[in-house]
């Protein structure tokens, strides 16, 4: 049995090392360059690397990058044209979220679907809540997509997958689209976006909807209420790690400390996220939470990072509980969608 598991374990180790290497290098470089959203490129790279043990083919890589860029440009246009008209703005935003959740429910699309959701959250929020950044959104997005793609290929170059070793790809569970659940998820996510759009706190706006979108994607693996609560706790653990990491950074605030802190944390979480198991998406969600919170802590965005870090943890906890409770209330109770009510 150990001999049969060895290839999968080695594959997990290599994938975890790629994620840790790409994220720590990318995050440190983004902070050094003064990136407004330093977690964006590392987040894209992590999603690409966790999606497969093999590097994405060039055509698929370009396609995924183009989809995200087109989504970003569309969101920019939507924000510019309809940002002052809430009803049509939220309607089109909701249709975008619905399409993403419907695609996600089929088991297809891979990390690109979640990344499009992230783009469709960040771009409108930055465009409306921070007018100074409105003209920089496209450059922020382009930099994030390009850096994430380069980091993915660089990580595969440093930790290549042996071509002589045959490792079966994890089967993709293809399902018919769960439109009822996608509609419920859209209502839940759109509600969190509306809450943030009525607040002037850009930190809350960045944390809450992405946390909600991440958890809604993970809830599909929860077979019971206890498992769903476990998802909340593990995601909250990512926020706690970000708080501890920021406290450690405050002792020696330099780039090398950032690199070491991110490397150690991503090795801890990324190794579990790289496993071929049902709980891997959960740890990938915890990694997302960590990157967002820690990234906002070191970001040059307005606000005192030290004073607001504890508040961000509260926002994450509130977002997780909000998503879980409304999923229980709004998700259809029949067929495959009867998941977390058991």
Secondary structure, 3 states (H helix, E strand, C coil): CHHHHHHHHHHHHHHHHHHHHHHHHHHHHHHHCCCCCCHHHHHHHHHHHHHCCCCCCHHHHHHHHHHHHHHHHHHHHHHHHHCCCHHHHHHHHHHHHHHHHHHHHCCCCCHHHHHHHHHHHHHHHHHHHCHHHHCCHHHHHHHHHHHHHHHHHHHHHHCCCCCCCCCCCCCCCCCCCCHHHHHHHHHHHHHHHHHHHCCCCHHHHHHHHHHHHHHHHHHHHCCCHHHHHHHHHHHHHHHHHHHHHHHHHHHCCCHHHHHHHHHHHHHHHHHHHCCCCCCHHHHHHHHHHHHHHHHHHHCCCCCCHHHHHHHHHHHHHHHHHHHHHHHHHHCCCCHHHCCCCC
